[in-house]
Amino acid sequence: MGIEARLQTPLARAVRTSGSQSAFARLIGVSQPAVHLWLKEGRILPAEHVLTVESATGVSRHDLRPDIYPPEPSLVGASETDRA
């Protein structure tokens, strides 16, 4: 296991689920050194890969990129007609 073993980020979780940095890189069509750099520098997953990664690893798009995919709104703020 590489650097992703000691990180607790959504990206690191997705890499671990993929099996290795190399497998993750193949999944999204980038180089393994690019994945390593993202992990090392604490970068977030580029937006164009989020849905592929979510589908392949089960790591939620909301966790991977909350800036693009905010958490689903709950019924707490729903109006009475929405709840009926």
C-alpha positions, -999 to +999 in steps of 0.1 A: +000+000+000+012+035-007+005+069+007-033+063+006-030+038+034-024+066+060-047+092+046-084+096+055-096+116+025-124+105+001-098+103-027-076+080-006-106+058+002-114+055-035-078+046-043-078+019-015-111+005-028-095+003-063-067-018-049-037+004-058-028+037-072-020+020-105-055+004-107-071+037-098-051+055-125-062+030-151-098+034-140-098+071-148-072+072-176-044+090-159-009+081-148+000+065-115+024+094-107-005+119-112-026+099-086+003+099-062+008+136-066-029+143-059-027+123-027+006+137-016-005+173-021-040+168-007-057+176-039-093+168-047-103+146-075-108+165-108-145+169-116-144+150-148-136+118-129-161+120-101-190+100-115-167+072-129-150+069-095-183+068-076-197+041-099-165+020-097-157+024-060-189+033-042-173+065-027-200+091-029-198+120-053-209+141-023-178+130-004-154+133-034-165+168-045-189+184-020-182+217-038-199+204-070-223+178-055-235+191-021-253+167+002-289+159-007-314+183+010-333+166+038-370+168+045-362+189+076-366+221+055-394+208+034-428+226+035-459+209+048-472+202+013-439+185+004-443+161+033-479+151+026 
